[in-house]
Amino acid sequence: MEQPSFGSNEPIKMPGPKFGENQSWWSKNRSNVILTIIGVLIIAGGIYLYANYQKSSPLAEPETQSQTNQENQEGAVRPEQINLDGQTGSMQGATTTKEKAETVKIENNKYTIKANSGAGITHLARKAAKEYLERNQDLKNKVTAEHKIYIEDYIKDKTGSYGLRIGQELTFDDGLIKEAVDQSLKLNERQLQNLHKYVLLVPSL
């Protein structure tokens, strides 16, 4: 019996999946996508590093604040910061390498002192006390470097705490200086020993 013929003897070709067409977009854009991702990562990393740098780097102190705090950086000491009982104190100090204060005049038992570059009230008080002791040798012979630390800080505390301009002058009455000297001579041995570590910070004494 003859088999019915359905047409050509060639095999029927069935359509298969077209992988090339499905991957064409990724193939064409793969480089751009990768570069975009790398660029985003670089920018994010830069922002992160910059933020950390800003946190770790202290900002410059404003000029007015720097001037006000100048004495603490240059050797200013407040009496309440000196623990005379020998415990840990919070005194700030600095070595003086040049004359930061100079005598302008001594008149009517008053000492006028001028501020040079880098001077604070403590420096002017130190200079005034030095002039006073030079004129009162009997007291000078009793005063040690430890006493001088206390004297200059006592005068500074009574005068005030503020920044000075170069060339600014302050006048100290010898009554105040004598009061500071008298108070320093009342310190006991233990208190003087505690002041000794501050003497090392002010070799000009």
Buried (B, 14 or more C-beta within 10 A) or exposed (E): EEEEEEEEEEEEEEEEEEEEEEEEEEEEEEEEEEEEEEEEEEEEEEEEEEEEEEEEEEEEEEEEEEBBBBBBBBBBBBEEBBEBEEEEBEBBBBEBEEEBBBBEEBEEEBBBBBBBEBBBBBBBBBBBBBBBBEEBEEBEEEBBBBBBBBBBBBBBBBBEBEBBEEEBBBBBBBEBBBBBBEBBBEBEEEBBEBBEEBBEBBEBB
